[in-house]
Amino acid sequence: MGIERDRVHMSWVSSAEATKFIDVVTQVTDAVRALGPNTRFVKPQAKVA
């Protein structure tokens, strides 16, 4: 699809693993923020007359 490999993450977390969930979300968020904005699927802004 053209999405950068590092923007897609898959992890199995049980509902009993709240601490693991927090760790996974933090890691994914940090990794995606480090990549910066995704510019491949941004629609161009409409020009205002």
C-alpha positions as CSV (number, residue, x, y, z in Angstrom):
1,M,0.0,0.0,0.0
2,G,3.0,2.3,0.3
3,I,2.9,2.7,4.0
4,E,6.3,2.7,5.5
5,R,7.2,-0.5,7.3
6,D,7.9,1.2,10.6
7,R,4.4,2.7,10.8
8,V,2.7,-0.7,11.1
9,H,3.0,-2.7,14.3
10,M,1.4,-5.9,15.6
11,S,1.5,-7.1,19.1
12,W,-0.5,-9.5,21.2
13,V,-1.5,-8.2,24.6
14,S,-3.9,-9.9,27.0
15,S,-6.5,-7.9,28.8
16,A,-4.7,-8.8,32.0
17,E,-1.5,-7.2,30.8
18,A,-2.1,-3.5,31.4
19,T,1.6,-2.8,32.0
20,K,2.6,-4.5,28.7
21,F,-0.1,-2.6,26.9
22,I,1.3,0.7,28.1
23,D,4.8,-0.3,27.1
24,V,3.7,-1.4,23.6
25,V,1.7,1.8,23.0
26,T,4.6,4.0,24.2
27,Q,7.1,2.2,22.0
28,V,4.8,2.4,18.9
29,T,4.0,6.1,19.6
30,D,7.7,7.0,20.0
31,A,8.7,5.1,16.8
32,V,6.0,6.7,14.7
33,R,6.7,10.2,16.1
34,A,10.4,9.7,15.2
35,L,9.4,9.1,11.6
36,G,7.6,12.4,11.4
37,P,4.4,13.2,9.5
38,N,3.2,10.7,6.9
39,T,3.2,12.7,3.6
40,R,2.3,9.9,1.2
41,F,-1.4,9.9,1.8
42,V,-2.1,13.6,2.5
43,K,-4.7,15.2,0.3
44,P,-3.7,18.5,-1.2
45,Q,-5.5,21.5,0.5
46,A,-8.2,23.1,-1.6
47,K,-7.4,26.6,-2.7
48,V,-9.7,29.2,-1.2
49,A,-10.7,31.9,-3.6
